[in-house]
Amino acid sequence: MRVYLAPCGIGLGHVGRCLPIAKKLLEQKAQVVFSTYSEGIPYVYREKFPLFRAPPIGFQVKPDGTIDFKQTAINPGPFLASFTLMKQIDAEMRAIEIFNPDIVVSDSRVSTIFAAKILGKPRVCILNQFQPIIPRRKRFLRLARIADSIALTIIGKIWASSDAILIPDFLQPFTVCAGNLNIPKAYHKKVNLIGPILPIRPEKLPDENKIRKRLNLPQNKPIIFAPISGSVKEKAFFIGILRKILVRFPKDYEIVLSMGYPNGDTAPMRHGNLTIYKWIPNRFEYLRACDLVISRAGHGTITQCMCYGKPMILVPTPNHTEQINNAVQAKKIGVAKVIQQENLSLNRLLKVVKQTLTADNQEKIKQIQAEVLRYDGLDSAVKKIFEVANKN
């Protein structure tokens, strides 16, 4: 079987959950090729998969990492934005025709689903946001409502043209992306909540103490892990302010910060009790070994932490509606505390760290972990891909 995998290239989360699918498909003798763009390209190259490079598409970002929803909506303007999308669709059609797959799998890319539909290819869509939503600000409330309406009617219909829609999340009451799933009832029969797509499940790794010993991490104090995700522009400012805070943290804590650059080297930079990496290839070992995670409110990071039983302190990207909704839901579930970026300071972060590491909170997190580990999103995704391909 030949599988065409096309994850969104903004940030690393979409490619990150497609890579374990690709590896499992290879184990089952399938041929796999990727199509992506922007930050996704070096990540796929690092894993040595064949790749079609797609034209980049994305949103506007201010210097402080804030999503500029006004400029995203009006710049480069509707004509050029439509032209960019058409370039992606054309590139996808060419790549699909060259590879001639038995099935096309899109992770949050409208252009891929549209191209595969035109070419009559079976298609599976992976999503954790059914419709993009412009943040609700009074100055642009009308613009937001118009954009939401267009997204729901046009983009929603394109997603629903897939043979199956896979949501890598948990059933209620633990659905992290619940605030981003405004799915019309007419499409519900195609939707499957399958659980997170984990490259490595926690039970496949040694216990925390053994991993700490292997990673030369201390056994006698809390480990804080800060894996930073998002687009390069979006995360640059956050890394800067977080680094300045963490380097001043008390010696009572050991801190590991990953900047999330797939094309960066893996050599550590040591600053007292803070270790900084441009890239950590064994991310899940650090997730297993740590006591607490500080991160943006990306869907993949939150669901991974829940499966690994790790409490979180989330700092959602300002104006990023998906992340804001994720953070609200994670706090409601009881697995995270939230600090807005404008309120982030040494004293505030240290206070929330102490609150998060209480015994009662840790016990609740472990109870939730036991519930959510019943899901195996990776196995479910691969089974559905084979099912749709064979059916067609």
N, C-alpha and C positions, 0 to 999 in steps of 0.2 A: 504494500500500500504506500502511496505517495502523499505526504501531508505538507501543505503550505501553511506555515505559522506566521501571522502578521500582527505582532503586538505594537501598541502605541509606543513611540520612542521618547516621550516626554518623561524624564525621570527614569528610574530603574525598576519600579514595581511591576509594570506590565511584562517587560522582558523577563524579569526575575521569576514570575510565576509560569511563564511559557517554557523556560529552559528545562525545568524538571519534567514537564510534559514531553518535550522533545527527546530527552534522555530515555524516558520510559518507552516511548514509541520506538526508539532505536533498539532497545532490548527485545522488542517484539517484531523485529526485522522490518520495520517501516523505514522508508526514505523520508528525510525531513529537510526542508529549506526554510529560511527565515526571510521576512521582509520587514524592515523597520527604518528608523531615521534618528537624527539628533543623538541624544545621550544613549539610545539603545544600541547604536552601531558598535562602539568599542566594547560594550558588554557582550554582545553576540560574538564578536571577533575573539574576545578573550576565551570564550568557551569553544572556539574553533568549529563553529557551525557555518555551512555555506549561507550566503546572504545576498539578497537583492537590496540595494540602497534606494529608499524611497525619498521623494522630495520632502523637506521638512515642513511642518505645520505646527502651530502652537499659539500661546497667548502672550500678551504683553506684560512685562514685569518692571516695577519701579526699582531704583537702586537699593532700597531697603528690603527687597524680596517680596514686597506686597504685590498681589495681582492687580494690575491696572485694568479694571473692568471697563472703564470708559474707552480707553485706547484699544482694548481687545475688540470692543464692539464696533468702533468707527475707523480704526486704522489697521490694515491698509485700506479699509473701505469694502463695501459689499462686492464691488466688481472684482478687485484684486483677490479678495478672500475666496470668492467663487472660482477664480482662475486657478488659485493654488490648489483648491480641492480637486478641480478637474485635472490638474497635472498629476496629482496623486492617483486618481482613478485611472488615468491613462497609463501611468507607470505600473500600477497593480495589474491591469489587464495584460500588459506586455509580459510581465514576470510570470503570471499565471499561465499564459499561453506557452511560454518557453518551458516551464517546469511540468506543465500538464498534470496537476495533482488529482488524486481521487477525492480529496476533500480539502476545503479551505477553512482555516480556523483564524478568526479575527479576535484580537483582544482590544476592544474599545476603539476600533478603527472603522468608521463609516465607509471610507473609500474602498476598503477591501471587500466588505459585504456587497457594496454596490457593483464592483467589478465582477465578483464571483457570480452574482445574480445575472448580470448581462451575459456571462459566458456559460451559464447553466450548470455551475458547479455546486455540489452539496456544500453547505456552510454551517459552521457552528460559531456562535458568538459568545465570548467571555466578557462579562461586565460587572462592575460594582457601582456604576452610576448610569441609570437608564436615560436621563436627560441632563445636559449641562444647564446649570442655573446661574444667572448673573446675580451677584449679591444684592440684597434689597437695601438700597440707599434712597432716601427721599428725593434727592436730586435726579436720580435716574430710575425712579420706580416705574414709570411708563415704559421706558426702554427695556427694563428687566421683564416686565409682563409680556411685552411683545416678543422678546427673545425666547422666553419660556414657552409661549404658545407655539411659536414656529418649531422649536426643538421637539416639543412633544408630538406634534403632528407629522413632521417630516422625518426627523432622525428616528423617532420611535417606530415609524413604519418600516424604515430600513433595517433596524435591529430585528423587528418582528418578521422580516422576510427570511431570516435564518431558519434552518431546520430545527435548531435548538438554541436556547439561551441559557448559559451556565453562569450562576452567581456564586463566586467562591466565598461564601459566607455561611453562617449558622442559621438555623431556624430560630424563631422567636422563643424565648425573650432575649436571645444573645446575638441578634442580627445587627452587626456594626454599621452597615450601610443602609439601614432602614430609612433614614431621612433622605436618601438619594434614589429611592426605588419607587418613584411615582409611575407605576406601570398600569396602563388601562386594563380592565378586566378581560377585554377581548384577546389580550396577548398572554394571559396567565398560563394557558395550557402548554406553552412552549418553554416556560421558565422553570429551571431546576436550581434550588439552593443545594450546593454540593459540599460545602465546607471549604476551608482554605487549601490552596495547593502548596504543600510544604515540600521543599527539596529534601529535608531530613526531618523525620519525626523525633521528638525528644527521647522516646524510649529506645531509639536506635543508637543513642550516644551514651557514653559512660556517665556516672553521676557527677554532681557539681564538684566535689572535692578532687576526684581524679582529673577532671579537665583543668581545674585551677592549677594543679601540680604540673600538668603538661604545658600549660600556657605561662608558667612562672608568675601566677597571680597569688596574692596572699590568701591564707586560709582564715585569718583571724580578724578581718574587717570587711565591711560591705563593699561589693563591687558594683559600680555604676557604669552601664554601657550606653553610649550615645551614638547610635547609627543614624547618620544624617542622610535623608533622601530628598528627592525632588530634582527639578531642572538645575543646571549649573548656576544660572542667574538667581533663581529662587532661593537656593540654599547658601550662596556665598555670604550674604549678610548675616544669616543666622549662625553659620559656623564662626564668623568673626566675633559676634557678641557672646556666644556660648563659650568659646575658647577663653575669652578674657575673664569670664566668671569662673569656669572650672579650674583654671590654673591657680585661683585663689582659694579653692576649697580646702577645708581642714584636712590634715594628714590622717584623720580617722577614716577616710574613704579612699578607695583606689578607683581611678576613673580611666575608662578606655573610650576614646572618641574616634569614630570612623567617618572620614570626610566623603566617602562614597564615590570615588573617582575610579571607574574600572580600568582606565588606562594608566593609573598611577602605580608607583612601586609599593611594595609591601613592607618597606623598612620602617620601624617605629621611630618616632620622635618623642623623646622623654623630657618632661618638664615637671620635676618633683614627683608627685603622686598622679600626674596626668600623662597618659601615653596617647599619642595621636598617630593614626595611620591614614594615608591617602586611600588605601584599599585593604580590606580584610577578606581574603578568600574563604576563610573558615568562620564566617559570620555566626553560624548557628552554634558553634562551640562556645563563643563568647556569650551568646544569648542563653545557653544552657548554664554557663558558669556564673552569670551575674545575679544580683539581687534586685536590681531596679533598672528600668530603661527610661532615658530621656530622649524624646524625638519629636519630629513633626507628627501630624495626625494622619499619615497615609494609611490607607485601608490594609495593605499587606503587612505593614509593621504591627498594627494593632492586633490583627487576627493571629499573627505569628506569636506575639507576646502572650496572648490568651492561651494558645496551645502549649506554650512553654511555661505557663504559670508564673509570669513575671508582671508585677505592677508597673504602671507607666506614669510618667509626667509628660503630658502632651503640650506642645506649643504650636497650634495650628497656624499655617501661613495666613497672614491677614488678607481678607477679602476672598479667600479660597473657600467657596461655599461647601464644596465636597468635604474638605478637611474639617471645617467648622462643624458640619453635621456629624462627621465621624467622631469628633472629640466629644460633642454633646452626648452622643449615644454611648460611647465608652464610659463616660462619667456616670451616666444613668445605669448602665449594667453593673458598675462598681469595680471596674478594673483600672481606672485611670483618674488622675487629677489633672486639671487644665490650668495653664497660665497663659494669658494673652501676651503676645510678643512685646507690646508696649509696657507691660508690667514686669518684664523679666529683669531680675537683679540678683546679686549674690545673696542678700538676706532673704528675699522672697523664695528663691529656689532652695536654699538650704533649709528653710522652715518647712516647705512642702516635702522635701526629701525625708525629713525626720517623721513627718506625719504619715508618709506612704510606707515607711519601713516598720510600722507597728505590727505586733504579733497578730492582733485581731484582723488587720487588713490582709496580712499574708495568708491567714487561714481561709478567708473568703476567696482569695484569688485561687488557691489550690482546689477549692470546691468547684469553682467555675471551670478550672482546667479539666477536672475529671469528667465534667459534662461535655465539653466541646471536643475532647479527644476521641469521642465516638465517631466523628466525621473523618473521612479520608477523601479530600477533594481531588487529590492527584489520581487516585484509582478511579474515582467516579468520572473525572474528565476524560481519561483515556478510554474507558469503556464506552462513553457516549460518542466519542469521535469514531471509534470502530463501528458502533451501532448505526450512526448516521451514514457513514461511508458504505457499509454493506447493504443498507436498506436501499440506497440509491444506485 
